[in-house]
Amino acid sequence: MASKIPLQLLREVSSKSIGNVSLTFMVEGVSIDASNVEPGNLFIPLESSSHNGEKNLEEAIEKGAKAALWPEDKPLPDMTPNNFVFFVVDNTRLALQRLASHYLNDIDPIVICVTGNDKVQTTTSMITSILSKQFNIHQSIEGVTPSVSIPLSMLQMPEKTDVFIYEMISYSIDEVMEINNWIVPNYMVLATSNEKTKSQVTWIEDELTKATCIEKNMKATAVLILDGDEASLKRDWKTDPVYCGFDESSLFHITHLSNEGNDIHFQLSGLRMNFILPSHLQHVVKNSVFAIALSVHLGVLPETIAEAIGGFSTIEG
C-alpha cells in the first residue's frame, strides 16, 4: 500500500506551489527515478540528475506522476499538464529529507535504529521476524547514499505502519550526524557477534563514537540494546541501556546454551522459556538475544518470540 502525503506536508517544505491545488490534494507514494514512477506519485528529481531534469519530468508525467518538487533556480518546463502541480523548493535533496521527517512525525511509528558490525542485517532480520508477529513493520531500503535511501524509505511507509526500522552500516560520522538531523530513534540496537577479534576491538571504538552521536538526540526515555560482554559499552548513557550477553550482570543473561541435534538451545535469565535456533546460527546467538530483548521491551510475549525464532531457518548468519 502506497504512502499518502497530504498538501499540508508538501507546503511545509516548499516556498510556493504552481498549479491547481485543492485543500484535499495529496500524493500517493514518492519516486526519485522517473522510470519507476507509479500513478499518483510525487516525483523528486535530485540534483545529480538535474541536467536531464525536463526529460526525466516528462517521463515521470507520462507514467502518471501527480506532482513534483522543483528547484527554484531551474525554470519550469513548458507544456506540462494543467492538473500537474509543482512545489518549489530551494534544494530537492534537502526537501526530500525535510518532507520525510515531517511525514515520519505524522505517522508516528516506533523508530528502531540497528547499527554495528557485519551482523547488522542478520540482527535486523531477526528483529523483523519477531516483531512482524504483532506489528506492521516498514524497513529502510538499502542504498549507496543513506541521505537519500533512508528518507525515501520513510516516505514510502504506509500510513498504518507501527514500526520503522533503519540500518546504519559502515556510515561515516558525518553521514551519521546528517541523518540525525531528520530522524531520531526510540530504540537503538548496537549489533555485535559472539566472536572477539582484534578487528572487533577497533570496530567497537568506532561504533561507540557513532552510537554516542545517535544517542545525543534521543530522548532520555529511549532504550539502547547493548552487548553486556563488552566492557567499553558499560558507561553512563543518557538513555536507558539494556545489556544482553553471557555476563551474569546482563539483564538478558544467556544461560544453559547447548547443542542438541541440528539445533542450538538456550535460555535467558528471567524468562521461563527455552529458545531454539538452527545450528547454522550458533555464532549469532547473541544477536538473537538483542532481538528478544527489544521484542520483550515492546510487549511481545515470550511464547510469540520463541515461535518466531523457531522460523529463523531462512535467516543467513
MOLIN-V976529 format. One record per pair of residues at least 24 apart in sequence whose C-alpha atoms are under 10 Angstrom apart, sorted by the first residue. I is the first residue (numbers start at 0). J is the second residue. Records with the same first field share a line. If there is no record, write none. Layout:
# MOLIN-V976529
I = J  J
This chain:
# MOLIN-V976529
0 = 27  28  155  156  157  158  159
1 = 26  27  28  29  37  39  40  154  155  156  157  158
2 = 26  27  28  29  40  102  106  153  154  155  156  157  158  159  160
3 = 27  28  29  39  40  102  154  155  156  157  158
4 = 28  29  40  41  98  99  101  102  105  154  155  158
5 = 102
7 = 101
8 = 97  98  99  100  101  102  105
9 = 41  67  68  86  87  94  97  98  101  102
10 = 86  87  88  98
11 = 94  97  98  101
12 = 68  86  87  88  89  90  91  93  94  95  96  97  98  99  101
13 = 68  69  70  71  85  86  87  88  89  90  91  94  97  98
14 = 71  86  87  88  89
15 = 71  85  86  87  88
16 = 66  67  68  69  84  85  86  87  88
17 = 66  75  83  84  85  86  87
18 = 66  79  80  81  82  83  84  85  86
19 = 81  82  83  84  85
20 = 82  83  84  85
24 = 65  84
25 = 65  66
26 = 64  65  66  67
27 = 64  65  154  155  157
28 = 64  151  154  155  156  157
29 = 64  66  67  95  151  152  153  154  155  156
30 = 59  64  67  151  154  155
31 = 55  59  67  92  95  147  151
32 = 56  58  59
33 = 57  58  59  60  61  62  64
34 = 58  59  61  62
35 = 59  62
36 = 60  61  62  63  64  65
37 = 61  62  63  64  65
38 = 62  63  64  65
39 = 63  64  65  66
40 = 64  65  66  67
41 = 65  66  67  68  84  85  86
42 = 66  67  68  69  85
43 = 67  68  69  70  86  91  92  94  95  151
44 = 68  69  70  91  92  95
45 = 69  70  90  91  92  93  94  95  147
46 = 70  90  91  92
47 = 92
49 = 73  91
52 = 76
53 = 77
67 = 91
68 = 92  94  95
69 = 94
70 = 94
92 = 146  147  150
93 = 146  147
95 = 146  147  150  151  153  154
96 = 146  147  148  149  150  151  153  154  177  178  180  181  182
97 = 150  180  181  182
98 = 150  151  153  154  181
99 = 149  150  151  152  153  154  155  156  181  182
100 = 150  153  154  180  181  182  183
101 = 153  154  181  182
102 = 150  153  154  155  156  158
103 = 150  153  154  156  158  163  181  182
104 = 182
105 = 158
106 = 153  156  157  158  159  160  161  162
107 = 158  159  160  161  162  163
108 = 135  136  137  156  158  159  160  161  162  163  164  184  185
109 = 136  160  161  162  163  164  184  185  186  297
110 = 137  161  162  163  164  165  182  183  184  185  186  187
111 = 138  162  163  164  165  166  183  184  185  186  187  188  222  223  293
112 = 163  164  165  166  167  182  183  184  185  186  187  188  189  213  223
113 = 164  165  166  167  168  184  186  187  188  189  190  224
114 = 165  166  167  168  169  170  187  188  189  190  191  206  209  210  213
115 = 166  167  168  169  188  189  190  191  192  202  203  205  206  207  209  210
116 = 167  168  169  189  190  191  192  199  202  203  206
117 = 168  169  190  191  192  316
118 = 168  189  190  191  192  283  286  315  316
119 = 166  167  168  188  189  190  191  192  286
120 = 166  167  168  190  314  315  316
121 = 190  280  283  286  287  314  315  316
122 = 188  189  190  191  192  283  285  286  287  288  289  290  314  316
123 = 164  165  166  188  190  286  287  289  290
124 = 287  290  311  313  314  315
125 = 286  287  288  289  290  291  307  308  310  311  314
126 = 164  188  286  287  288  289  290  291  292  293  294  304  307  308
127 = 162  163  164  290  294  307
128 = 290  304  307  308  310  311  314
129 = 287  290  291  293  294  299  303  304  305  306  307  308  310  311
130 = 161  162  290  291  293  294  295  297  298  299  303  304  307
131 = 161  162  307
132 = 299  303  304  306  307
133 = 161  294  297  298  299  300  303
134 = 159  160  161  162  297  299
135 = 159  160  161  162  163
136 = 160  161  162  163  164
137 = 161  162  163  164  165
138 = 162  163  164  165  166
139 = 163  164  165  166
140 = 164  165  166
141 = 165  166  168
144 = 170  174
145 = 170  174  175  177  178
146 = 174  175  177  178  181
147 = 178
149 = 178  182
150 = 178  181  182
153 = 182
167 = 209  210
168 = 206
169 = 205  206
170 = 206  209
171 = 205  209
172 = 205  206  208  209  210  212  213
173 = 209  212
174 = 209
175 = 209  210  212  213
176 = 209  212  213  215
178 = 213
179 = 212  213  214  215  216  217
180 = 216
182 = 213  216  217
183 = 213  214  215  216  217  218  221
184 = 213  214  216  217  218  221  222  223
185 = 214  217  218  219  220  221  222  223  238
186 = 214  217  218  220  221  222  223  224  238  239  240  293  296
187 = 213  214  217  221  222  223  224  225  240  293
188 = 222  223  224  225  226  241  286  289  290  292  293
189 = 223  224  225  226  232  286  289
190 = 224  225  226  283  285  286  287  289  290
191 = 225  226  229  283  285  286  289
192 = 226  282  283  284  285  286  287
193 = 226  228  244  245  281  282  283  284  285  286
194 = 282  283
195 = 229
200 = 229  231
203 = 229  231  232
204 = 231  232
207 = 231  232
211 = 236  237
214 = 238
222 = 293  296
223 = 293
224 = 288  289  290  292  293
225 = 249  289  292
226 = 251  285  286  288  289
227 = 251  252  285
228 = 252  285
241 = 289  292  293  296
242 = 288  289  292
243 = 267  285  286  287  288  289  290  291  292
244 = 284  285  286  288  289
245 = 285
250 = 292
251 = 285  288  289  291  292
252 = 285  288
253 = 284  285  288
256 = 281  284
257 = 281
262 = 309
267 = 291  292
270 = 295  301
271 = 301  302
272 = 301  302  304  305
273 = 301  302  305
274 = 301  302  304  305  306  307  308  309
275 = 305  306  307  308  309  310  311
276 = 305  308  309  310  311  312
277 = 308  309  310  311  312  313  314
278 = 312
279 = 312  314  315  316
280 = 311  312  314  315  316
281 = 316
282 = 316
283 = 315  316
284 = 316
286 = 316
287 = 311
